[in-house]
């Protein structure tokens, strides 16, 4: 039961942050590609891999890992929204935009993940 609470509370905070970041980013933009989901997913990939890097991961308790990774980052990042937005770009015949959005999300998600891992490894060595 305790684990469910950690995941649930982390999820509440992650979902709220995603909503607020999306709303803030959307307010003042005029581009077709849904940049808010892109930014959130790349940031999430960075953070998950940062927290999962060996030198950081070893210093986190299981409860903190559940709260941050499964709960917070699980609710913060969103593959389903990425998929939904891509489908709507295709439905609206914005094929080039859909291709760019998919490609950049995958490429920068992987780059963010790799950077997160190595930043975590480097910072972990300083701790």
N, C-alpha and C positions, 0 to 999 in steps of 0.2 A: 504494500500500500504506500509506503514511504517513497519508493521509486516512482510510482505513478504521480505522486504529488510533485516531485522534482521536475519530471517531464512536463506536467501540466502547467506549473507555474512558469517554467522557462518558456513554454509555448505561448502563454499569455503575453509575456514581455516581447517575445520575438514577433508575434503577429501584430502587436500594437506598433512596434518600431517600424515594421515593414509598411504598414498602413500609413503612418505619419511621414515616412521618407517618400513613399510613392506620391502621396498627396502634395508634399512640398515640391518635389521635382516636377510633377505634372503642371503645377500652377503657372509656370512661366516658360513654356516651351512650345515650339511650333514645328516639331519634326514628326515624321510618320512612324519611325521605329520607336517602340516602347522602351525608351532609355532607362526609365525607372526600374523596370524588372531586370534589365541588363546589369545595371549598377549593383542592385541588391544581390543578384545571384553571383556576380564576380566577387563582391565583398564577402559573401557567405562562403564561397569556395576558399578564399584566402584565410578567413577566420577558422574554418573547420580544419584545414590542413595545418595552420599555425598551432591550434590546440592539440592536434594529433601528432605533431612532430615529437620524436622520442624524448627530447630534453624537457619539453613542456608537459607532455602527457604523463610522464612519470611523477611529476609533482602535483598532479590533480587527483583528488579523491574520486572514487567511483560516483558519489553523489553529485559532485560538481560537474563531472563529465556528462552525466545524464542531464542535468539542468542546462548546461551550455550547448552541448552538441545535439542530442536528440530533441530536447525541448526547445531552447531558444533558437538555435540555427535551423532546426527542422521546420519551425514555424516561420522564421525570417525569410529563408530562401523558398523559391517556389517554381518547381518544374512545371506544375500544372498551369500556372499563369503564363509561363513562357510558351508552352504548347498551345494554349488557347489563343494567345496573341498572334502566334505564327499562323495558326489556322485562319484567323480573321484577315491577316494580311493576304493570304492565298485566296480566300473567298472574295476579297475585294480586288483581286487580280493585280496585286502589288507584289509580283513574283520576285522582282529584284530586291525589294525591301525585305521580303521574307528570307531570301537567301542570305543577304547581308546580316540580318538579325540572327539567324541560326548560326552562321559561320562565326561571327564575332563573339556570340555567347559561348560557343564551344571553345574557341581559341583562347579568349581572354579568361574564361573559367579555368581552363587548364593552366594558363600562365599564372593566374591568381593563386591557384592551388599550389603550384610549384614554389612560387615566391613565399607563400604562407608557411610552407614546410621549412624552407631554408631560413627564413627570418626567425621562425620558432626555434630551429636548431641553433642558430647563432645566439639569440637571446638566452636560450637555455644554457649555453656555455658560460654566459656572463653571470648567471644566478648561482 
